[in-house]
Amino acid sequence: MICPNCGEEISSDSIFCNYCGNKIEKEEGIQEGELEPILAKGLETEKRSAKGNKVIKVVLIVVFLGIMGFLTISMQKNISNETIMSEFKGFFQEGEYEKAYDLYQSEMQEDKVLLEKTSEYLLSQINSIEKNYGEKILSYEAAVEELDQVAAYGMLEKQVMESRNNLIALNKEEINAGGKQVNSGTKQPAEDEFKGELEKPVLEVISVKVKSSLVFNDCYVQVKNVSEQSIEKYELIMLYFDKDGKVANDASTGSNIGKGKSDAKLYPEQTSNTNRYYCIPGNAEKVKAIVSRVEFFDGSVWCLEDLDEWIAREKDRF
């Protein structure tokens, strides 16, 4: 800096001039040599601020894209669900019940939203069936058949039973009033009324496989509903044989005759799950099986008429 008194150059931090002794009065504000550090610090601050703003922008863009992606996926999922549900309703309304059930098993039963929508739709079908029967749009036979199709999904069991009872009551009122009773084959008679009446089995054994295990063996019996009604439960008779086809008696009973029960619900033409198995004696490696009893959703029962004859004929040799 320059001394204001003598004009000589002196150090910027001098208090007195080294040449004339004049006291140096420093002016307020930024002195010479102080500006550069301040500018450098300001520039660094500005760079940090710009970098921070850039990070914030990137974060906001990522969040925005994430939200848009989620909304897009949700919209696509909703559109897909609406398409599936529309297709399901179409099959049901056209009477293509097997296609409707196949679609339900493959696309709907694992999705909570679709399950809820299916339940709502089936409930509306129950109400529609009762209404249409009451207005004579449906016969008793057709109403029971449609209700069986609803029952096959295993939902709304209470509502299905209530509706079935309502149909039976309405049908009785019609009979008492002199109307014509429609013989649906699904009334609630005693078991004896069904014995021998059906020319073909209502539940056909498709395959029997035995899988060895540590203590008991597992017997997989697959069946198919060949009747026109939905089945609620059924019973099997199994005959046990060893690997050579000779009788394999159960140690606990001393007999090679066993029973199996299943609560698997089967609609017409449906085949049972292949994962269903029964525990059988460990010495049994071959099995013959036949359906002995079937209970339908309307409470009616079918029993195999020639069960004793079948056992007597088949139990001694595979």
Legacy VTK file of the C-alpha trace (Angstrom):
# vtk DataFile Version 3.0
C-alpha trace
ASCII
DATASET POLYDATA
POINTS 318 float
0.000 0.000 0.000
1.065 3.677 -0.406
1.578 6.031 2.556
-0.910 8.900 2.100
1.588 11.354 3.675
4.918 10.687 1.910
3.863 8.493 -0.976
6.241 5.680 -0.184
5.167 2.055 -0.559
4.730 0.355 2.761
3.387 -3.008 4.023
-0.350 -3.346 3.964
-0.463 -4.260 7.657
1.656 -1.264 8.763
0.342 0.962 11.532
2.987 3.719 11.042
4.895 4.648 7.893
8.503 3.383 8.014
9.644 6.522 6.134
7.805 9.469 7.624
6.319 8.018 10.801
2.803 9.012 9.813
0.060 6.904 11.448
-1.724 4.940 8.941
-5.514 5.164 9.209
-7.062 2.101 7.584
-10.346 2.590 5.742
-13.381 0.480 6.542
-14.157 -2.327 4.064
-12.029 -4.748 2.150
-8.352 -3.945 2.079
-5.851 -4.844 -0.548
-5.017 -8.576 -0.474
-8.234 -9.486 1.315
-10.461 -9.638 -1.772
-8.942 -12.735 -3.360
-9.606 -15.137 -0.390
-13.145 -13.807 -0.075
-13.819 -14.307 -3.772
-12.326 -17.783 -3.627
-14.492 -18.701 -0.630
-17.602 -17.327 -2.350
-16.821 -19.272 -5.484
-16.425 -22.495 -3.491
-19.721 -21.878 -1.689
-21.430 -21.261 -5.028
-19.996 -24.509 -6.420
-21.226 -26.476 -3.403
-24.656 -24.900 -3.691
-24.836 -25.760 -7.401
-23.757 -29.341 -6.677
-26.387 -29.662 -3.922
-29.069 -28.320 -6.230
-28.053 -30.826 -8.881
-28.362 -33.718 -6.400
-31.794 -32.483 -5.322
-32.904 -32.291 -8.958
-31.695 -35.842 -9.621
-33.504 -37.128 -6.505
-36.711 -35.350 -7.513
-36.493 -36.781 -11.035
-35.953 -40.320 -9.678
-38.901 -39.950 -7.263
-41.101 -38.576 -10.038
-40.196 -41.411 -12.390
-40.804 -43.948 -9.607
-44.262 -42.532 -8.901
-45.123 -42.474 -12.607
-43.889 -46.068 -12.985
-45.984 -47.219 -10.017
-49.073 -45.459 -11.343
-48.505 -46.952 -14.797
-48.140 -50.492 -13.391
-51.229 -49.997 -11.204
-53.254 -48.803 -14.178
-52.072 -51.732 -16.289
-52.922 -54.136 -13.447
-56.402 -52.631 -13.102
-56.961 -52.893 -16.857
-55.742 -56.496 -16.823
-58.026 -57.381 -13.880
-61.001 -55.758 -15.595
-60.279 -57.739 -18.766
-60.005 -61.030 -16.859
-63.161 -60.325 -14.859
-65.073 -59.392 -18.005
-63.963 -62.624 -19.685
-64.950 -64.643 -16.597
-68.432 -63.084 -16.507
-68.828 -63.713 -20.228
-68.049 -67.423 -19.836
-70.441 -67.689 -16.901
-73.291 -65.907 -18.662
-72.850 -68.038 -21.790
-72.982 -71.235 -19.727
-69.350 -72.097 -20.468
-68.735 -73.014 -16.844
-65.646 -75.136 -17.437
-63.873 -72.280 -19.219
-64.885 -69.913 -16.419
-63.483 -72.247 -13.776
-60.253 -72.827 -15.716
-59.776 -69.053 -15.958
-60.462 -68.719 -12.231
-57.847 -71.352 -11.379
-55.162 -70.001 -13.702
-55.561 -66.234 -13.308
-57.838 -65.305 -10.422
-57.610 -67.440 -7.296
-54.170 -66.082 -6.259
-55.157 -62.415 -6.686
-56.922 -60.856 -3.678
-58.644 -58.166 -5.738
-59.959 -60.684 -8.277
-61.027 -63.045 -5.492
-63.101 -60.290 -3.941
-64.626 -59.393 -7.300
-65.361 -63.081 -8.003
-67.107 -63.424 -4.651
-69.209 -60.322 -5.352
-70.156 -61.617 -8.792
-71.085 -65.087 -7.536
-73.253 -63.506 -4.832
-75.047 -61.500 -7.512
-75.539 -64.758 -9.444
-77.147 -66.403 -6.405
-79.596 -63.522 -6.085
-80.273 -63.595 -9.836
-80.958 -67.355 -9.790
-83.587 -67.009 -7.048
-85.165 -64.024 -8.770
-85.308 -65.723 -12.175
-86.812 -68.884 -10.694
-89.411 -66.866 -8.792
-90.336 -65.043 -12.021
-90.513 -68.375 -13.939
-87.606 -67.381 -16.172
-85.702 -70.449 -14.946
-87.072 -73.906 -14.288
-86.317 -75.564 -10.977
-83.905 -77.883 -12.751
-82.018 -75.016 -14.418
-81.930 -72.991 -11.196
-80.426 -75.883 -9.230
-77.894 -76.513 -11.981
-76.758 -72.869 -11.999
-76.519 -72.879 -8.212
-74.328 -75.972 -8.399
-71.976 -74.060 -10.682
-71.697 -71.248 -8.121
-71.134 -73.751 -5.304
-68.232 -75.353 -7.190
-65.999 -72.367 -6.316
-66.126 -73.168 -2.611
-67.135 -69.603 -1.719
-70.297 -68.312 -0.095
-71.246 -71.758 1.228
-73.745 -70.283 3.688
-75.437 -68.196 0.992
-75.532 -71.176 -1.392
-77.239 -73.388 1.189
-79.733 -70.658 2.062
-80.516 -70.168 -1.616
-80.880 -73.918 -2.142
-83.351 -74.102 0.739
-85.248 -71.157 -0.748
-85.481 -72.919 -4.107
-86.740 -76.100 -2.453
-89.348 -74.101 -0.504
-90.494 -72.262 -3.638
-90.715 -75.547 -5.521
-92.853 -77.085 -2.774
-95.142 -74.057 -2.836
-95.542 -74.507 -6.580
-96.392 -78.192 -6.128
-98.889 -77.454 -3.353
-100.481 -74.794 -5.542
-101.007 -77.373 -8.269
-98.015 -76.474 -10.386
-95.858 -78.965 -12.167
-92.772 -80.217 -10.337
-89.610 -80.335 -12.381
-87.680 -83.480 -11.634
-84.118 -82.193 -11.358
-82.613 -85.321 -9.855
-81.225 -83.079 -7.101
-83.894 -83.258 -4.417
-83.041 -84.548 -0.958
-84.171 -88.166 -0.804
-82.875 -90.994 1.306
-79.759 -92.840 0.223
-81.693 -95.929 -0.865
-83.470 -93.972 -3.602
-80.153 -93.531 -5.415
-78.789 -97.059 -5.237
-78.732 -98.604 -8.664
-80.530 -95.682 -10.324
-77.493 -94.235 -12.048
-76.324 -96.286 -15.007
-72.830 -94.816 -14.965
-70.602 -93.914 -11.984
-70.859 -90.340 -10.802
-67.178 -90.209 -9.878
-64.695 -92.113 -11.992
-61.220 -93.218 -10.827
-58.698 -91.903 -13.379
-55.394 -93.028 -11.887
-53.893 -94.675 -8.787
-50.223 -94.252 -7.868
-48.279 -95.366 -4.794
-45.241 -93.504 -3.486
-42.991 -95.136 -0.870
-42.367 -93.317 2.395
-40.584 -94.015 5.700
-43.414 -95.622 7.705
-46.598 -95.382 5.638
-46.808 -95.201 1.897
-48.733 -92.478 0.072
-51.495 -93.434 -2.349
-52.492 -90.801 -4.911
-55.981 -91.375 -6.309
-57.212 -89.029 -9.012
-60.928 -88.949 -9.813
-63.183 -87.152 -12.280
-66.739 -85.961 -11.749
-68.711 -87.496 -14.637
-72.114 -86.518 -13.243
-74.123 -83.391 -13.995
-74.033 -82.176 -10.397
-71.381 -80.568 -8.199
-69.879 -82.904 -5.616
-69.215 -81.787 -2.050
-67.376 -84.846 -0.696
-66.758 -88.507 -1.481
-65.404 -91.782 -0.096
-63.137 -94.428 -1.608
-62.538 -98.108 -0.978
-58.921 -99.202 -1.512
-57.506 -102.733 -1.757
-53.837 -103.158 -0.780
-51.332 -105.454 -2.513
-47.569 -105.940 -2.285
-45.106 -105.480 -5.155
-45.880 -108.989 -6.435
-49.620 -108.327 -6.515
-50.375 -110.430 -3.450
-52.618 -109.339 -0.608
-50.940 -106.821 1.736
-52.894 -106.707 4.981
-52.888 -103.685 7.262
-51.283 -104.781 10.559
-53.833 -102.799 12.579
-56.918 -104.330 10.930
-55.647 -107.643 9.521
-57.339 -106.798 6.226
-56.208 -105.412 2.897
-59.313 -103.232 2.649
-58.974 -99.539 3.446
-61.092 -96.420 3.194
-60.351 -92.886 2.107
-62.381 -89.699 2.434
-62.088 -86.375 0.662
-63.787 -82.998 1.097
-62.519 -81.834 -2.287
-65.321 -80.112 -4.164
-65.681 -81.090 -7.815
-67.926 -79.472 -10.394
-69.113 -81.471 -13.435
-66.251 -82.719 -15.636
-63.655 -81.512 -13.114
-60.716 -83.767 -12.216
-59.355 -83.843 -8.670
-55.982 -82.429 -7.679
-53.105 -84.859 -8.231
-51.510 -83.757 -4.946
-54.246 -85.405 -2.853
-53.019 -88.630 -1.250
-54.007 -91.171 1.416
-51.732 -92.914 3.933
-51.643 -96.662 3.373
-49.646 -99.520 5.006
-45.913 -99.545 4.298
-46.110 -103.037 2.773
-48.709 -101.907 0.206
-47.102 -101.024 -3.123
-50.068 -101.544 -5.407
-53.658 -100.394 -4.898
-57.064 -100.876 -6.488
-59.557 -98.104 -5.759
-63.216 -97.419 -6.390
-65.602 -94.649 -5.315
-68.146 -96.009 -2.846
-70.123 -92.932 -1.805
-70.696 -89.403 -3.084
-72.461 -86.451 -1.461
-73.720 -83.657 -3.690
-74.069 -80.000 -2.773
-77.840 -80.293 -2.472
-77.509 -82.993 0.209
-78.378 -85.927 -2.039
-76.221 -89.064 -1.846
-75.066 -91.699 -4.321
-73.805 -95.101 -3.140
-72.187 -97.888 -5.134
-74.759 -100.677 -5.308
-72.369 -103.541 -6.032
-69.623 -102.577 -3.571
-69.616 -105.912 -1.710
-69.510 -107.851 -4.962
-66.650 -105.681 -6.229
-64.630 -106.250 -3.052
-65.221 -110.005 -3.134
-64.155 -110.175 -6.772
-61.065 -107.923 -6.560
-59.558 -108.252 -3.076
-57.524 -111.444 -3.475
-55.260 -110.555 -6.381
-54.045 -107.352 -8.057
LINES 1 319
318 0 1 2 3 4 5 6 7 8 9 10 11 12 13 14 15 16 17 18 19 20 21 22 23 24 25 26 27 28 29 30 31 32 33 34 35 36 37 38 39 40 41 42 43 44 45 46 47 48 49 50 51 52 53 54 55 56 57 58 59 60 61 62 63 64 65 66 67 68 69 70 71 72 73 74 75 76 77 78 79 80 81 82 83 84 85 86 87 88 89 90 91 92 93 94 95 96 97 98 99 100 101 102 103 104 105 106 107 108 109 110 111 112 113 114 115 116 117 118 119 120 121 122 123 124 125 126 127 128 129 130 131 132 133 134 135 136 137 138 139 140 141 142 143 144 145 146 147 148 149 150 151 152 153 154 155 156 157 158 159 160 161 162 163 164 165 166 167 168 169 170 171 172 173 174 175 176 177 178 179 180 181 182 183 184 185 186 187 188 189 190 191 192 193 194 195 196 197 198 199 200 201 202 203 204 205 206 207 208 209 210 211 212 213 214 215 216 217 218 219 220 221 222 223 224 225 226 227 228 229 230 231 232 233 234 235 236 237 238 239 240 241 242 243 244 245 246 247 248 249 250 251 252 253 254 255 256 257 258 259 260 261 262 263 264 265 266 267 268 269 270 271 272 273 274 275 276 277 278 279 280 281 282 283 284 285 286 287 288 289 290 291 292 293 294 295 296 297 298 299 300 301 302 303 304 305 306 307 308 309 310 311 312 313 314 315 316 317
